[in-house]
């Protein structure tokens, strides 16, 4: 058998040599060719996501690319994807790349979330497909932040305004108006009008 004792010290690329066997009856030579692949490099363009949405509204999906960014000759990158949020899903749990970009879709299921702040992360772990060694940039993680705002809800402090006043006098009532949505809440614009000339 032939053992390559110094292959871990060789740079990526092709390496050649010659093994010569000399015996009393003759000489034999064998060419040796060794390819040293570059360590896979886990690269992605995910920067994290920050979104705001009104209660019961939907969010459009997002995408990111992931690929093997190593030098030549290229080994096979194996990557695994995960998240820690019940309201977010990834279109792929992982894959392989020799340099091509793989597209992953991030989908949101937020229509049933109550108002509040939600956070989590998406993580990618990379390794060499054949040997299992960690890829350079072997683990990457980005944050996800979602704010669900309570839908604006107009509230008043009275269902009716009732007064008694003596003839030729005036009186005043106070009507309180506010946004009764859950917190954090959407903004609310309002106007007040009446249909009585007096």
BELVEN-V693627 format. One line per field, one symbol per residue. phi: phi as a letter, one per 20 degrees, with the letter a starting at -180 (. if undefined). burial: I if it has 9 or more other C-alpha atoms within 8 Angstrom, else O. A space follows every 10 residues. Layout:
BEGIN
phi->???
burial->???
END
This chain:
BEGIN
phi->.ddefdffee fgpeccabdd ddcfdqcccc fdccddffgg dfcbdfdncc ccbfgmeedf fccbdcaedf fefeeeedcc dbbccfdccd fbeqrcbdpf edecedddcd fdfegqdcca bdcccdbffe dnfffflgcc bcecccddef fgbfccebeb dcbcbfgmdc bcdddecbee ffdfcffceb ccccddfe
burial->OOOOOOOOOO OIIOOOOOOO OOOOOOOOOO OOOOOIIIII IIIOOOOOOO OOIIIOOIOO OOOIIIIIII OOIIIIIIII IIIOIOOIII OOOOOIIIIO IOOIIIIIII OOOOIIOOII IIIIIIIIIO OOOOIIIIIO OIIIIIIIII IIOIOIOOOO OOOOOOOOOO OOOOOOOOIO IIOIIIOOOO OOOOOOOO
END
